[in-house]
Amino acid sequence: MSVKDFTAHRQLRKKAESPLPRISKGLAPVDTFARLLHELRVHQVELEMQNDELRAAQVELAKMRDRYVDLFEFAPIAYITLTTSGEIASINQTGASLLQADRRRLRGLLLEKFVMADDQAIWRRFWNHPWEHGHQQTCELTMLRRDGTYFFGSLCAALVSGVDGLPELRIALTDISDRKNAEQARRKFEARLSKLTKREREILALALSGMTNKDISARLQISQRAVENYRSRIHAKTESVSLLELSHQVATAGMALDEINQP
């Protein structure tokens, strides 16, 4: 018994003896039974106190387990564990929702079946790297849901040892569709802006800022008729039919008005 354990035992015994009647140390041999009975009572109280502490610890562990389960199941990131053959061994509720599938039916399926055909080569490189080099690997893929829709996913994988000692690949999957869609919208709008002349960009920026044709005419010292012609060409080149639609394109692309004026 270590010094720490001995000290803890003495403290426990002291607590256990406190509610019991004290016994004189100078007992005659005939009173040995009384001392033995006292020791049994002390030991019984010690066991009861230890049981109370154990039950309290079990309750606290249960609370911690429940908190962990909630954090794992409903985290904003999908957590997936794959076997050496690429089958889904476990997946949290977020992952099942992201793939639009019943979690029980996902177990045993190959995760690569949820990767778009055009990104299969990227997936194979991503899959092979941790097994061959043991390093953490990341990639971005277009992934299919069970209902046929798709989303853009960012994957981060690490090789770990499972509870049975066999290697597993743990993957954190994040839906980055909003960012990818914004990037695509920006590239699309930038391509349309590239068709505009410097003057057309200037007029577009002024119109989007809320200025009327009359205001733009006075600002640039050109006729209102010229402003109207410029705006017609702007709509044709940007494939839009109204200023409201153009405003939506700019907002979707996440572009500031001063960027429109840049060549």
C-alpha positions as protocol buffer text, in pm:
chain_id: "A"
residue {
  index: 1
  type: MET
  ca { x: 0 y: 0 z: 0 }
}
residue {
  index: 2
  type: SER
  ca { x: 135 y: 340 z: -98 }
}
residue {
  index: 3
  type: VAL
  ca { x: 157 y: 636 z: 139 }
}
residue {
  index: 4
  type: LYS
  ca { x: -126 y: 801 z: -53 }
}
residue {
  index: 5
  type: ASP
  ca { x: -349 y: 493 z: -23 }
}
residue {
  index: 6
  type: PHE
  ca { x: -263 y: 454 z: 347 }
}
residue {
  index: 7
  type: THR
  ca { x: -351 y: 817 z: 415 }
}
residue {
  index: 8
  type: ALA
  ca { x: -680 y: 781 z: 227 }
}
residue {
  index: 9
  type: HIS
  ca { x: -763 y: 467 z: 424 }
}
residue {
  index: 10
  type: ARG
  ca { x: -693 y: 638 z: 756 }
}
residue {
  index: 11
  type: GLN
  ca { x: -917 y: 929 z: 658 }
}
residue {
  index: 12
  type: LEU
  ca { x: -1193 y: 689 z: 555 }
}
residue {
  index: 13
  type: ARG
  ca { x: -1162 y: 495 z: 883 }
}
residue {
  index: 14
  type: LYS
  ca { x: -1176 y: 816 z: 1082 }
}
residue {
  index: 15
  type: LYS
  ca { x: -1500 y: 914 z: 907 }
}
residue {
  index: 16
  type: ALA
  ca { x: -1642 y: 565 z: 960 }
}
residue {
  index: 17
  type: GLU
  ca { x: -1561 y: 562 z: 1334 }
}
residue {
  index: 18
  type: SER
  ca { x: -1698 y: 908 z: 1407 }
}
residue {
  index: 19
  type: PRO
  ca { x: -2067 y: 805 z: 1440 }
}
residue {
  index: 20
  type: LEU
  ca { x: -1985 y: 490 z: 1644 }
}
residue {
  index: 21
  type: PRO
  ca { x: -1932 y: 465 z: 2026 }
}
residue {
  index: 22
  type: ARG
  ca { x: -1565 y: 489 z: 2124 }
}
residue {
  index: 23
  type: ILE
  ca { x: -1395 y: 181 z: 2276 }
}
residue {
  index: 24
  type: SER
  ca { x: -1126 y: 193 z: 2542 }
}
residue {
  index: 25
  type: LYS
  ca { x: -785 y: 69 z: 2428 }
}
residue {
  index: 26
  type: GLY
  ca { x: -722 y: -123 z: 2752 }
}
residue {
  index: 27
  type: LEU
  ca { x: -984 y: -394 z: 2711 }
}
residue {
  index: 28
  type: ALA
  ca { x: -953 y: -723 z: 2898 }
}
residue {
  index: 29
  type: PRO
  ca { x: -939 y: -1047 z: 2697 }
}
residue {
  index: 30
  type: VAL
  ca { x: -1306 y: -1113 z: 2775 }
}
residue {
  index: 31
  type: ASP
  ca { x: -1392 y: -795 z: 2591 }
}
residue {
  index: 32
  type: THR
  ca { x: -1216 y: -904 z: 2271 }
}
residue {
  index: 33
  type: PHE
  ca { x: -1557 y: -978 z: 2121 }
}
residue {
  index: 34
  type: ALA
  ca { x: -1663 y: -615 z: 2178 }
}
residue {
  index: 35
  type: ARG
  ca { x: -1351 y: -492 z: 1993 }
}
residue {
  index: 36
  type: LEU
  ca { x: -1415 y: -736 z: 1708 }
}
residue {
  index: 37
  type: LEU
  ca { x: -1776 y: -621 z: 1686 }
}
residue {
  index: 38
  type: HIS
  ca { x: -1656 y: -260 z: 1677 }
}
residue {
  index: 39
  type: GLU
  ca { x: -1414 y: -337 z: 1395 }
}
residue {
  index: 40
  type: LEU
  ca { x: -1689 y: -509 z: 1199 }
}
residue {
  index: 41
  type: ARG
  ca { x: -1915 y: -208 z: 1241 }
}
residue {
  index: 42
  type: VAL
  ca { x: -1636 y: 28 z: 1131 }
}
residue {
  index: 43
  type: HIS
  ca { x: -1570 y: -191 z: 828 }
}
residue {
  index: 44
  type: GLN
  ca { x: -1942 y: -194 z: 745 }
}
residue {
  index: 45
  type: VAL
  ca { x: -1959 y: 186 z: 760 }
}
residue {
  index: 46
  type: GLU
  ca { x: -1643 y: 208 z: 544 }
}
residue {
  index: 47
  type: LEU
  ca { x: -1802 y: -17 z: 283 }
}
residue {
  index: 48
  type: GLU
  ca { x: -2123 y: 187 z: 286 }
}
residue {
  index: 49
  type: MET
  ca { x: -1925 y: 510 z: 242 }
}
residue {
  index: 50
  type: GLN
  ca { x: -1724 y: 354 z: -42 }
}
residue {
  index: 51
  type: ASN
  ca { x: -2045 y: 235 z: -206 }
}
residue {
  index: 52
  type: ASP
  ca { x: -2191 y: 586 z: -181 }
}
residue {
  index: 53
  type: GLU
  ca { x: -1877 y: 730 z: -343 }
}
residue {
  index: 54
  type: LEU
  ca { x: -1888 y: 464 z: -614 }
}
residue {
  index: 55
  type: ARG
  ca { x: -2254 y: 535 z: -691 }
}
residue {
  index: 56
  type: ALA
  ca { x: -2180 y: 908 z: -708 }
}
residue {
  index: 57
  type: ALA
  ca { x: -1888 y: 839 z: -943 }
}
residue {
  index: 58
  type: GLN
  ca { x: -2109 y: 616 z: -1160 }
}
residue {
  index: 59
  type: VAL
  ca { x: -2374 y: 887 z: -1182 }
}
residue {
  index: 60
  type: GLU
  ca { x: -2111 y: 1142 z: -1283 }
}
residue {
  index: 61
  type: LEU
  ca { x: -1967 y: 903 z: -1544 }
}
residue {
  index: 62
  type: ALA
  ca { x: -2316 y: 848 z: -1685 }
}
residue {
  index: 63
  type: LYS
  ca { x: -2366 y: 1224 z: -1713 }
}
residue {
  index: 64
  type: MET
  ca { x: -2029 y: 1263 z: -1885 }
}
residue {
  index: 65
  type: ARG
  ca { x: -2113 y: 975 z: -2122 }
}
residue {
  index: 66
  type: ASP
  ca { x: -2447 y: 1135 z: -2212 }
}
residue {
  index: 67
  type: ARG
  ca { x: -2278 y: 1470 z: -2276 }
}
residue {
  index: 68
  type: TYR
  ca { x: -2019 y: 1298 z: -2494 }
}
residue {
  index: 69
  type: VAL
  ca { x: -2286 y: 1112 z: -2689 }
}
residue {
  index: 70
  type: ASP
  ca { x: -2479 y: 1436 z: -2750 }
}
residue {
  index: 71
  type: LEU
  ca { x: -2163 y: 1617 z: -2860 }
}
residue {
  index: 72
  type: PHE
  ca { x: -2067 y: 1331 z: -3091 }
}
residue {
  index: 73
  type: GLU
  ca { x: -2408 y: 1260 z: -3240 }
}
residue {
  index: 74
  type: PHE
  ca { x: -2518 y: 1618 z: -3305 }
}
residue {
  index: 75
  type: ALA
  ca { x: -2185 y: 1789 z: -3373 }
}
residue {
  index: 76
  type: PRO
  ca { x: -2187 y: 2018 z: -3680 }
}
residue {
  index: 77
  type: ILE
  ca { x: -1932 y: 1781 z: -3836 }
}
residue {
  index: 78
  type: ALA
  ca { x: -2001 y: 1429 z: -3961 }
}
residue {
  index: 79
  type: TYR
  ca { x: -1776 y: 1165 z: -3802 }
}
residue {
  index: 80
  type: ILE
  ca { x: -1728 y: 840 z: -3992 }
}
residue {
  index: 81
  type: THR
  ca { x: -1515 y: 534 z: -3918 }
}
residue {
  index: 82
  type: LEU
  ca { x: -1414 y: 309 z: -4207 }
}
residue {
  index: 83
  type: THR
  ca { x: -1281 y: -45 z: -4202 }
}
residue {
  index: 84
  type: THR
  ca { x: -970 y: -153 z: -4394 }
}
residue {
  index: 85
  type: SER
  ca { x: -1197 y: -236 z: -4689 }
}
residue {
  index: 86
  type: GLY
  ca { x: -1358 y: 110 z: -4689 }
}
residue {
  index: 87
  type: GLU
  ca { x: -1689 y: 5 z: -4535 }
}
residue {
  index: 88
  type: ILE
  ca { x: -1868 y: 234 z: -4290 }
}
residue {
  index: 89
  type: ALA
  ca { x: -1820 y: 90 z: -3941 }
}
residue {
  index: 90
  type: SER
  ca { x: -1980 y: 380 z: -3755 }
}
residue {
  index: 91
  type: ILE
  ca { x: -2127 y: 719 z: -3835 }
}
residue {
  index: 92
  type: ASN
  ca { x: -2285 y: 986 z: -3617 }
}
residue {
  index: 93
  type: GLN
  ca { x: -2633 y: 1129 z: -3662 }
}
residue {
  index: 94
  type: THR
  ca { x: -2497 y: 1437 z: -3839 }
}
residue {
  index: 95
  type: GLY
  ca { x: -2330 y: 1215 z: -4098 }
}
residue {
  index: 96
  type: ALA
  ca { x: -2645 y: 1011 z: -4154 }
}
residue {
  index: 97
  type: SER
  ca { x: -2847 y: 1330 z: -4200 }
}
residue {
  index: 98
  type: LEU
  ca { x: -2587 y: 1469 z: -4439 }
}
residue {
  index: 99
  type: LEU
  ca { x: -2610 y: 1157 z: -4655 }
}
residue {
  index: 100
  type: GLN
  ca { x: -2990 y: 1150 z: -4619 }
}
residue {
  index: 101
  type: ALA
  ca { x: -2988 y: 786 z: -4510 }
}
residue {
  index: 102
  type: ASP
  ca { x: -3089 y: 563 z: -4220 }
}
residue {
  index: 103
  type: ARG
  ca { x: -2778 y: 520 z: -4008 }
}
residue {
  index: 104
  type: ARG
  ca { x: -2843 y: 150 z: -3953 }
}
residue {
  index: 105
  type: ARG
  ca { x: -2846 y: 92 z: -4329 }
}
residue {
  index: 106
  type: LEU
  ca { x: -2525 y: 288 z: -4379 }
}
residue {
  index: 107
  type: ARG
  ca { x: -2315 y: 46 z: -4176 }
}
residue {
  index: 108
  type: GLY
  ca { x: -2133 y: -193 z: -4404 }
}
residue {
  index: 109
  type: LEU
  ca { x: -2169 y: 25 z: -4715 }
}
residue {
  index: 110
  type: LEU
  ca { x: -1865 y: 157 z: -4901 }
}
residue {
  index: 111
  type: LEU
  ca { x: -1827 y: 531 z: -4848 }
}
residue {
  index: 112
  type: GLU
  ca { x: -1690 y: 565 z: -5201 }
}
residue {
  index: 113
  type: LYS
  ca { x: -2041 y: 485 z: -5327 }
}
residue {
  index: 114
  type: PHE
  ca { x: -2137 y: 833 z: -5206 }
}
residue {
  index: 115
  type: VAL
  ca { x: -1862 y: 1002 z: -5410 }
}
residue {
  index: 116
  type: MET
  ca { x: -1951 y: 1146 z: -5751 }
}
residue {
  index: 117
  type: ALA
  ca { x: -1805 y: 959 z: -6046 }
}
residue {
  index: 118
  type: ASP
  ca { x: -1600 y: 1261 z: -6159 }
}
residue {
  index: 119
  type: ASP
  ca { x: -1426 y: 1271 z: -5818 }
}
residue {
  index: 120
  type: GLN
  ca { x: -1348 y: 899 z: -5783 }
}
residue {
  index: 121
  type: ALA
  ca { x: -980 y: 954 z: -5871 }
}
residue {
  index: 122
  type: ILE
  ca { x: -951 y: 1217 z: -5598 }
}
residue {
  index: 123
  type: TRP
  ca { x: -1116 y: 977 z: -5354 }
}
residue {
  index: 124
  type: ARG
  ca { x: -874 y: 695 z: -5435 }
}
residue {
  index: 125
  type: ARG
  ca { x: -572 y: 919 z: -5373 }
}
residue {
  index: 126
  type: PHE
  ca { x: -731 y: 1040 z: -5050 }
}
residue {
  index: 127
  type: TRP
  ca { x: -808 y: 683 z: -4939 }
}
residue {
  index: 128
  type: ASN
  ca { x: -468 y: 534 z: -5021 }
}
residue {
  index: 129
  type: HIS
  ca { x: -250 y: 805 z: -4866 }
}
residue {
  index: 130
  type: PRO
  ca { x: -311 y: 737 z: -4493 }
}
residue {
  index: 131
  type: TRP
  ca { x: -273 y: 359 z: -4535 }
}
residue {
  index: 132
  type: GLU
  ca { x: 52 y: 398 z: -4728 }
}
residue {
  index: 133
  type: HIS
  ca { x: 211 y: 687 z: -4537 }
}
residue {
  index: 134
  type: GLY
  ca { x: 23 y: 708 z: -4207 }
}
residue {
  index: 135
  type: HIS
  ca { x: -21 y: 1082 z: -4241 }
}
residue {
  index: 136
  type: GLN
  ca { x: -340 y: 1283 z: -4199 }
}
residue {
  index: 137
  type: GLN
  ca { x: -498 y: 1358 z: -4535 }
}
residue {
  index: 138
  type: THR
  ca { x: -752 y: 1614 z: -4653 }
}
residue {
  index: 139
  type: CYS
  ca { x: -947 y: 1668 z: -4972 }
}
residue {
  index: 140
  type: GLU
  ca { x: -1264 y: 1821 z: -5115 }
}
residue {
  index: 141
  type: LEU
  ca { x: -1516 y: 1605 z: -5300 }
}
residue {
  index: 142
  type: THR
  ca { x: -1858 y: 1628 z: -5457 }
}
residue {
  index: 143
  type: MET
  ca { x: -2069 y: 1372 z: -5274 }
}
residue {
  index: 144
  type: LEU
  ca { x: -2403 y: 1210 z: -5350 }
}
residue {
  index: 145
  type: ARG
  ca { x: -2690 y: 1172 z: -5108 }
}
residue {
  index: 146
  type: ARG
  ca { x: -2921 y: 874 z: -5107 }
}
residue {
  index: 147
  type: ASP
  ca { x: -3196 y: 1086 z: -5263 }
}
residue {
  index: 148
  type: GLY
  ca { x: -2977 y: 1167 z: -5565 }
}
residue {
  index: 149
  type: THR
  ca { x: -2888 y: 1525 z: -5469 }
}
residue {
  index: 150
  type: TYR
  ca { x: -2529 y: 1623 z: -5410 }
}
residue {
  index: 151
  type: PHE
  ca { x: -2322 y: 1844 z: -5183 }
}
residue {
  index: 152
  type: PHE
  ca { x: -1962 y: 1960 z: -5160 }
}
residue {
  index: 153
  type: GLY
  ca { x: -1772 y: 1797 z: -4877 }
}
residue {
  index: 154
  type: SER
  ca { x: -1440 y: 1864 z: -4707 }
}
residue {
  index: 155
  type: LEU
  ca { x: -1284 y: 1545 z: -4568 }
}
residue {
  index: 156
  type: CYS
  ca { x: -1004 y: 1502 z: -4315 }
}
residue {
  index: 157
  type: ALA
  ca { x: -883 y: 1147 z: -4245 }
}
residue {
  index: 158
  type: ALA
  ca { x: -651 y: 996 z: -3984 }
}
residue {
  index: 159
  type: LEU
  ca { x: -542 y: 636 z: -3933 }
}
residue {
  index: 160
  type: VAL
  ca { x: -609 y: 503 z: -3580 }
}
residue {
  index: 161
  type: SER
  ca { x: -620 y: 176 z: -3393 }
}
residue {
  index: 162
  type: GLY
  ca { x: -971 y: 48 z: -3324 }
}
residue {
  index: 163
  type: VAL
  ca { x: -1100 y: -108 z: -3003 }
}
residue {
  index: 164
  type: ASP
  ca { x: -1020 y: -454 z: -3145 }
}
residue {
  index: 165
  type: GLY
  ca { x: -665 y: -348 z: -3229 }
}
residue {
  index: 166
  type: LEU
  ca { x: -730 y: -339 z: -3603 }
}
residue {
  index: 167
  type: PRO
  ca { x: -653 y: -17 z: -3795 }
}
residue {
  index: 168
  type: GLU
  ca { x: -941 y: 213 z: -3885 }
}
residue {
  index: 169
  type: LEU
  ca { x: -971 y: 528 z: -4089 }
}
residue {
  index: 170
  type: ARG
  ca { x: -1157 y: 803 z: -3907 }
}
residue {
  index: 171
  type: ILE
  ca { x: -1298 y: 1078 z: -4123 }
}
residue {
  index: 172
  type: ALA
  ca { x: -1437 y: 1419 z: -4033 }
}
residue {
  index: 173
  type: LEU
  ca { x: -1674 y: 1532 z: -4308 }
}
residue {
  index: 174
  type: THR
  ca { x: -1795 y: 1892 z: -4336 }
}
residue {
  index: 175
  type: ASP
  ca { x: -2055 y: 2030 z: -4575 }
}
residue {
  index: 176
  type: ILE
  ca { x: -1889 y: 2322 z: -4757 }
}
residue {
  index: 177
  type: SER
  ca { x: -2161 y: 2368 z: -5018 }
}
residue {
  index: 178
  type: ASP
  ca { x: -2227 y: 2730 z: -4923 }
}
residue {
  index: 179
  type: ARG
  ca { x: -1862 y: 2824 z: -4972 }
}
residue {
  index: 180
  type: LYS
  ca { x: -1824 y: 2628 z: -5296 }
}
residue {
  index: 181
  type: ASN
  ca { x: -2149 y: 2767 z: -5437 }
}
residue {
  index: 182
  type: ALA
  ca { x: -2037 y: 3121 z: -5350 }
}
residue {
  index: 183
  type: GLU
  ca { x: -1702 y: 3057 z: -5520 }
}
residue {
  index: 184
  type: GLN
  ca { x: -1877 y: 2927 z: -5832 }
}
residue {
  index: 185
  type: ALA
  ca { x: -2118 y: 3221 z: -5832 }
}
residue {
  index: 186
  type: ARG
  ca { x: -1828 y: 3464 z: -5801 }
}
residue {
  index: 187
  type: ARG
  ca { x: -1635 y: 3305 z: -6088 }
}
residue {
  index: 188
  type: LYS
  ca { x: -1949 y: 3311 z: -6302 }
}
residue {
  index: 189
  type: PHE
  ca { x: -2019 y: 3677 z: -6228 }
}
residue {
  index: 190
  type: GLU
  ca { x: -1654 y: 3773 z: -6276 }
}
residue {
  index: 191
  type: ALA
  ca { x: -1667 y: 3609 z: -6620 }
}
residue {
  index: 192
  type: ARG
  ca { x: -1970 y: 3823 z: -6706 }
}
residue {
  index: 193
  type: LEU
  ca { x: -1807 y: 4137 z: -6569 }
}
residue {
  index: 194
  type: SER
  ca { x: -1504 y: 4073 z: -6787 }
}
residue {
  index: 195
  type: LYS
  ca { x: -1726 y: 4141 z: -7091 }
}
residue {
  index: 196
  type: LEU
  ca { x: -1805 y: 4494 z: -6972 }
}
residue {
  index: 197
  type: THR
  ca { x: -1610 y: 4802 z: -7074 }
}
residue {
  index: 198
  type: LYS
  ca { x: -1466 y: 5036 z: -6813 }
}
residue {
  index: 199
  type: ARG
  ca { x: -1754 y: 5281 z: -6866 }
}
residue {
  index: 200
  type: GLU
  ca { x: -2014 y: 5002 z: -6838 }
}
residue {
  index: 201
  type: ARG
  ca { x: -1858 y: 4886 z: -6510 }
}
residue {
  index: 202
  type: GLU
  ca { x: -1870 y: 5241 z: -6379 }
}
residue {
  index: 203
  type: ILE
  ca { x: -2236 y: 5283 z: -6469 }
}
residue {
  index: 204
  type: LEU
  ca { x: -2323 y: 4942 z: -6324 }
}
residue {
  index: 205
  type: ALA
  ca { x: -2161 y: 5032 z: -5992 }
}
residue {
  index: 206
  type: LEU
  ca { x: -2344 y: 5366 z: -5979 }
}
residue {
  index: 207
  type: ALA
  ca { x: -2678 y: 5203 z: -6065 }
}
residue {
  index: 208
  type: LEU
  ca { x: -2630 y: 4938 z: -5798 }
}
residue {
  index: 209
  type: SER
  ca { x: -2550 y: 5209 z: -5543 }
}
residue {
  index: 210
  type: GLY
  ca { x: -2903 y: 5346 z: -5595 }
}
residue {
  index: 211
  type: MET
  ca { x: -2842 y: 5629 z: -5841 }
}
residue {
  index: 212
  type: THR
  ca { x: -3106 y: 5696 z: -6108 }
}
residue {
  index: 213
  type: ASN
  ca { x: -3030 y: 5743 z: -6478 }
}
residue {
  index: 214
  type: LYS
  ca { x: -3066 y: 6116 z: -6425 }
}
residue {
  index: 215
  type: ASP
  ca { x: -2815 y: 6112 z: -6139 }
}
residue {
  index: 216
  type: ILE
  ca { x: -2570 y: 5902 z: -6340 }
}
residue {
  index: 217
  type: SER
  ca { x: -2610 y: 6135 z: -6637 }
}
residue {
  index: 218
  type: ALA
  ca { x: -2523 y: 6437 z: -6424 }
}
residue {
  index: 219
  type: ARG
  ca { x: -2238 y: 6255 z: -6252 }
}
residue {
  index: 220
  type: LEU
  ca { x: -2069 y: 6137 z: -6572 }
}
residue {
  index: 221
  type: GLN
  ca { x: -2178 y: 6435 z: -6784 }
}
residue {
  index: 222
  type: ILE
  ca { x: -2341 y: 6221 z: -7051 }
}
residue {
  index: 223
  type: SER
  ca { x: -2700 y: 6215 z: -7177 }
}
residue {
  index: 224
  type: GLN
  ca { x: -2968 y: 6006 z: -7013 }
}
residue {
  index: 225
  type: ARG
  ca { x: -3018 y: 5837 z: -7348 }
}
residue {
  index: 226
  type: ALA
  ca { x: -2653 y: 5727 z: -7340 }
}
residue {
  index: 227
  type: VAL
  ca { x: -2699 y: 5595 z: -6985 }
}
residue {
  index: 228
  type: GLU
  ca { x: -3001 y: 5392 z: -7099 }
}
residue {
  index: 229
  type: ASN
  ca { x: -2803 y: 5246 z: -7388 }
}
residue {
  index: 230
  type: TYR
  ca { x: -2517 y: 5154 z: -7157 }
}
residue {
  index: 231
  type: ARG
  ca { x: -2753 y: 4983 z: -6917 }
}
residue {
  index: 232
  type: SER
  ca { x: -2915 y: 4782 z: -7198 }
}
residue {
  index: 233
  type: ARG
  ca { x: -2573 y: 4655 z: -7304 }
}
residue {
  index: 234
  type: ILE
  ca { x: -2489 y: 4574 z: -6941 }
}
residue {
  index: 235
  type: HIS
  ca { x: -2800 y: 4357 z: -6907 }
}
residue {
  index: 236
  type: ALA
  ca { x: -2725 y: 4178 z: -7232 }
}
residue {
  index: 237
  type: LYS
  ca { x: -2364 y: 4101 z: -7136 }
}
residue {
  index: 238
  type: THR
  ca { x: -2453 y: 3989 z: -6782 }
}
residue {
  index: 239
  type: GLU
  ca { x: -2753 y: 3787 z: -6896 }
}
residue {
  index: 240
  type: SER
  ca { x: -2986 y: 3976 z: -6664 }
}
residue {
  index: 241
  type: VAL
  ca { x: -3323 y: 4141 z: -6721 }
}
residue {
  index: 242
  type: SER
  ca { x: -3334 y: 4387 z: -6432 }
}
residue {
  index: 243
  type: LEU
  ca { x: -3124 y: 4576 z: -6182 }
}
residue {
  index: 244
  type: LEU
  ca { x: -3277 y: 4363 z: -5906 }
}
residue {
  index: 245
  type: GLU
  ca { x: -3146 y: 4048 z: -6073 }
}
residue {
  index: 246
  type: LEU
  ca { x: -2803 y: 4209 z: -6107 }
}
residue {
  index: 247
  type: SER
  ca { x: -2810 y: 4300 z: -5739 }
}
residue {
  index: 248
  type: HIS
  ca { x: -2884 y: 3937 z: -5656 }
}
residue {
  index: 249
  type: GLN
  ca { x: -2592 y: 3820 z: -5872 }
}
residue {
  index: 250
  type: VAL
  ca { x: -2357 y: 4059 z: -5693 }
}
residue {
  index: 251
  type: ALA
  ca { x: -2481 y: 3951 z: -5349 }
}
residue {
  index: 252
  type: THR
  ca { x: -2457 y: 3581 z: -5435 }
}
residue {
  index: 253
  type: ALA
  ca { x: -2103 y: 3634 z: -5561 }
}
residue {
  index: 254
  type: GLY
  ca { x: -2015 y: 3815 z: -5236 }
}
residue {
  index: 255
  type: MET
  ca { x: -1874 y: 4105 z: -5432 }
}
residue {
  index: 256
  type: ALA
  ca { x: -1843 y: 4463 z: -5308 }
}
residue {
  index: 257
  type: LEU
  ca { x: -1943 y: 4755 z: -5532 }
}
residue {
  index: 258
  type: ASP
  ca { x: -1589 y: 4894 z: -5545 }
}
residue {
  index: 259
  type: GLU
  ca { x: -1474 y: 4560 z: -5692 }
}
residue {
  index: 260
  type: ILE
  ca { x: -1704 y: 4610 z: -5991 }
}
residue {
  index: 261
  type: ASN
  ca { x: -1508 y: 4916 z: -6097 }
}
residue {
  index: 262
  type: GLN
  ca { x: -1180 y: 4731 z: -6093 }
}
residue {
  index: 263
  type: PRO
  ca { x: -1055 y: 4633 z: -6442 }
}
